[in-house]
Amino acid sequence: MKWCALARRWLFFLVFLLAWQWITSSVGNPYFPPPWRILGAAGHAWFGDGAFTGDVLPSLGRLFLGWLIAVMIGVPVGLALGRSPVLTDYVSPLLFFARSVPAILLVPVFLLVLGFEPRMEIAMILFGTIWPILLNSIDGARSVDEVKLETCRAFRIRGPRRVAGVLLPAAAPKIFAGMRLALSIAIILMVVSELVGVTSGIGFRMINAQGNFLFPEMWAWIVLVSVLGYLLNALLAQVERRALAWHQGFTG
């Protein structure tokens, strides 16, 4: 059944590509080239002129670094706030205010403070991705079964042992949900941060192709972002499925 469902998905995708090819070939609009032309431009765009090592890999490195820093900060802070209702009440207005500010609007601020450097892109990704991780970690820590916490108190399990043995496993489903949402946001911010004032990266290559009227190449970079998003989400879903295999009722 699993293979049948997978085959149906790819069959639908193939039908979509064929329809796209037929419509774009019939219309002949230069701004919307057919998939065959995009595929032909993709090889040179992704791997020619050192693009893979000079643009794709650095973009992925900045994406992962910003996302990982958000995870390393958001999870422990979220767990701490989730188990301290009083402290959460104090900081929640500030958290929701900061969360309401789109990271894209802060591009001028990041450029002014950090300059046209990779750390600006990393900081932008970090700011945009930390909120879903932080808030989901808070929610996960709040949902821990009180019976488990009472058991920890009875057996005098405190500190790191209680966090690693009780809080983190119980909050893990919601933490992973926040991490997956943050990863999708990180991909968007990776591209946006490379559209202004930089000379490398996927976003730079895409906007450069658009400025030079290389529309098949521009679409090739858009396709690459979509493929990367799909693969990274699938990879994280596999990690989540293995990490939460013990969780009753978890299906991924």
N, C-alpha and C positions, 0 to 999 in steps of 0.2 A: 504493500500500500504506500509505503514511504517513497519508493522509487517511482510509482505511478504518479504521485502528487508532484514529485520533482520533474518528471517528464512533461506533465501538463503545464507546469510553469514555464519551462523552456520552450515548449511548443507555442505558447501564447506570446512569448518574447520574440520568437522567430516570425510569427505572423505579424507582430508589430513592426519588426524591421522590414519585412517585405512590403507592408503597407506604406511605411515611411519612404522606402525606395521608389515605389510606384508614384506616390503623390508628388514627391520633390522632383522626380524626373519629368513628370507631366507638366508641372507648373514652371520649372526652369528658373526659379528665383535664385539669384547668386548668393543671397544672404542665408539661404537654407539649402545647402548642398545635400545630395543624396548620401546615404551611409557608405556607399562604395567609395566615393571620393574622400569622405572623412577617414575611412580606413586606410586609403592610400596615403593620405597626408600624415597619419598617426605615426608611422614608423620613423619618418624623418623628424617629426616634431618631438617625439619622446626620446629618441636615441641618437639623433644626429647632432653634430656640433657640440658634443658633450652635455646635452640637455639633461640626460638621466643623472649624471653625477653632479652637474653644476646647478640643476634646478629642482628635479624631482626629489632626490635624496635630501638636500637641505630643507626643502619644504616639509617633508615627512619628519625630519629630525626636529624642526621647530614645533610642529604639531604635537609630536609625542612628548617633547619636553614640557611644553605648556600644559598639556593634559595631565601628565604625571605629577607635576608640581601641584596642580589643582586637586588631584586625588590625595596626595600626601598631606595637604593642608586641610582640605574639606572633610575628609573622613574622621580624623581624630578630633578636630574642632566640633564637627557635627555631633559626634558621639558624646563629647563632653557637655555640649549645650543641651542635647536631648535628655540627659540624665540630671539636668539642673534647671527645673522650670523657672525658678526665680531669676537666674541669670539670663535665660532665654527671653523672659518678659522684658528685661532691660534692653537687650540688644536687638530684639525683633524689629522695632521700627527702623533702625539703621540698616538691618539686613534687607528688609523689603524695599527700602528706598534705593539702596545700591543695586539691588536686583532689577529694579524697574528701569535703570539707565542702560540702554542698549550699548554694548561695547563698541559698535560701529560709530556711535556719536562721539566717542572719546578718542578717535584717531588723531585729531589735532592736538589733544593733550598729550598723548603718548609720543607723538612726533616731537613736540616741544620739549618734553622732559627727557626722553631717551634718544632722540635723534633717529636718523635713517639707518638703524642697525638691527641685527637679528633680535636683540633683546627687546626692541619695541614690539615686534611681532609676537614674541613669546609672552610678553606682558599682556598684550591684547587678548591672546588666546586664553591665558590664565584668568583674566578678569571675566571673560565671557563664560568660561566653563566651570568655574568654582561653585556657582550658585546652585545648579541642579544637584551637584554632588553634596554640597553642604546641607541643603534643605532636606534632601532625601535621607542623609545620615541622621539628621535631627529626628525626622519622622520615624526612621527605623529604630533609633535608640528609645524613643518614647513607646514603641509597640512591644518592647521586650516583656515577656510574661513575668508577672510579679512573683509567681511561685518559684521561678528559677532564681530570681534575685534573693528571695527569702532563703532558699537553699544555700546560696553562696554565703549569706550572713551566718546561717547556722553552722556551716563548716569553716567559717572564717576565711573564705576565699576573697581576697581583696586585690586591689591594684592591677598590675598587668595581667595576672592570671584570670581575674574576673572579666577583664576586657577581651582577652584573647579567647577565653573559654565560653563566655556567655553572651556578652554584648555584641561583639563583632559577628559571630555566627547568626544570632537572631536577627540582626539588622542587615545581614548580607543581601537578601533579595532586593530590598529597597535601595541599598547602596549601589548594587549593580545596575538597577534601573536608572539611577542618576548618572552613573558612569557612561552608560550607553547613550543617554540623551546628551551628555556633555561631549561625547566623541563626535556626534553629528554636528553640534555647534562648533566644535574645534575645527572641523573641516571647512565650514563656511568662513570662519574668522581667519583661517590660514590663507584662503584665497583673497579675502577682502584686504587683509593687511599687506598683501603683496601687490595691490593695484596702485599704490601711491608711493612714490619716492624711493623705490628699490630697483635694483638692477638684476635680480635673479629670482627664481621661484616660479611655481606654476602660475600664480596670478599675474606675475610680470610677463611671462611668455604669452599668456592668453590675451592680455590687453595690448601687447606689442603686435601680435598677429592681427588683432582687430584694427589697430591703427594703420597697419600696412596693407589692409584689405585682403589679408590671407584668410578668408573665411573658412575653408576646409580645415586649416591648421587651428584656427580659433575653436572650432567645434571639436577638434581632436582633443584639445586640452579640457574642454567641458566634459567630454566623454571620460577622460582619464580621472577627473575629480569624481564622477559618478562611480566609476569602477573601484577607485580607492575607497570611497565611502561604503560601497557594498562589501568589499573584502574585509575592511577593518571591522565593520559591524558584525560580519559573520564570524570573524576570528574572536572577537570579544564575546559573542554569543556562545561559542564553543567553550571558552574559558569559564563563562558563567555556568554553563550546563554541567561541566565537570566539578566546579567548585561547589555547586548547590545540588549535587546528585543525592546527597543525604536528605535534602529538604522534602518533607512529605508533600506530595501533590505538585512538585515543580516539574514543568514540562519544557521550559525554555521558550 
